[in-house]
Each structure stands twice: as C-alpha cells, then as structure tokens.
Amino acid sequence: MSDLLDEYPMLIFGLEALLALFLLIFIVVWTASGRKKRAPHDRRD
C-alpha cells in the first residue's frame, strides 16, 4: 500500500475528496428525508 502511495502521492487526496463528497450527499439526503416526514404534522389550520 505504501508503494502505491509513493508512486501516486495525490491518490490520498482523491480518496479524501470522494469520502467528503459521499458524506455531503449522505447528510443532504438524510436531512431532506427528515423534513418530508415532519412537514404534514407541522401544519396548523
């Protein structure tokens, strides 16, 4: 594994960027689904 990182030093930044992108998408989807479930209960007529 260290030979791979020595040959491609930018690989770790690419993996970190993919992880950050996945985490961002996960948080957005999770919070958006929570709002859809709560929206009908918040209405007061």
C-alpha positions in Angstrom: 0.0 0.0 0.0 2.8 2.4 0.8 4.4 1.7 -2.6 1.1 2.7 -4.2 1.0 6.0 -2.3 4.7 6.6 -3.1 4.0 6.2 -6.8 0.8 8.2 -6.8 1.0 10.8 -3.9 -2.2 12.6 -5.0 -4.2 9.4 -4.5 -4.8 10.1 -0.8 -6.3 13.5 -1.7 -8.6 11.9 -4.3 -9.8 9.3 -1.8 -10.4 12.0 0.8 -12.4 14.1 -1.7 -14.5 11.1 -2.6 -15.2 10.4 1.1 -16.1 14.1 1.7 -18.5 14.0 -1.3 -20.1 10.8 -0.1 -20.5 12.3 3.4 -22.0 15.5 2.0 -24.6 13.6 -0.2 -25.5 11.4 2.8 -26.1 14.4 5.1 -28.2 16.2 2.5 -30.3 13.1 1.7 -30.8 12.3 5.4 -31.9 15.8 6.3 -34.1 16.1 3.3 -35.9 12.9 4.1 -36.4 14.0 7.7 -38.2 17.2 6.6 -40.6 15.4 4.3 -41.7 13.1 7.2 -42.3 16.0 9.6 -44.0 18.5 7.1 -47.6 17.3 7.3 -47.6 17.3 11.2 -46.4 20.9 11.4 -49.4 22.3 9.6 -52.0 24.0 11.8 -55.2 25.3 10.3 
